[in-house]
Amino acid sequence: QVQVVESGGGLVQAGGSLRLSCAASGSIASINAMGWYRQAPGKQRELVAVIASGGSTNYVDSVKGRFTISRDNGKNTVYLQMNSLEPEDTAVYYCNADVKLTAFSTIRRYWGQGTQVTVSS
């Protein structure tokens, strides 16, 4: 089995910073993309940022220039550095990992349980 665990959420004032971490563990042969999504109350879950195994990244327009996604392949860990936070960034942030359990298996997406980020004005 594979476990995906996020950490680093919390309460911060507008303009502040937080760093989220997400570690995947278990019977993992390799991980392709890893990403961060968020879901605010009453809204659909949206992609925030994604990073491929080779390091290429993509961001939703609303966080470009403020958030940075990175990963440590040796630790199966992805990070999200969030700067200049705004109240509109308040949401539950979810991490996912696209995992191959063996060299020949198909890719399966695993999700973490989510971590709350609250930005006060």
HELIX and SHEET records of a PDB file:
HELIX    1   1 ASP A   61  VAL A   63  5                                   3    
HELIX    2   2 ASN A   73  LYS A   75  5                                   3    
HELIX    3   3 PRO A   87  ASP A   89  5                                   3    
SHEET    1   A 4 VAL A   2  SER A   7  0                                        
SHEET    2   A 4 LEU A  18  GLY A  26 -1                                        
SHEET    3   A 4 THR A  77  MET A  82 -1                                        
SHEET    4   A 4 PHE A  67  ASP A  72 -1                                        
SHEET    1   B 6 GLY A  10  GLN A  13  0                                        
SHEET    2   B 6 THR A 115  SER A 120  1                                        
SHEET    3   B 6 ALA A  91  LYS A 100 -1                                        
SHEET    4   B 6 SER A  30  GLN A  39 -1                                        
SHEET    5   B 6 GLU A  46  ILE A  51 -1                                        
SHEET    6   B 6 THR A  57  TYR A  59 -1                                        
SHEET    1   C 4 GLY A  10  GLN A  13  0                                        
SHEET    2   C 4 THR A 115  SER A 120  1                                        
SHEET    3   C 4 ALA A  91  LYS A 100 -1                                        
SHEET    4   C 4 ILE A 107  TRP A 111 -1                                        
END                                                                             
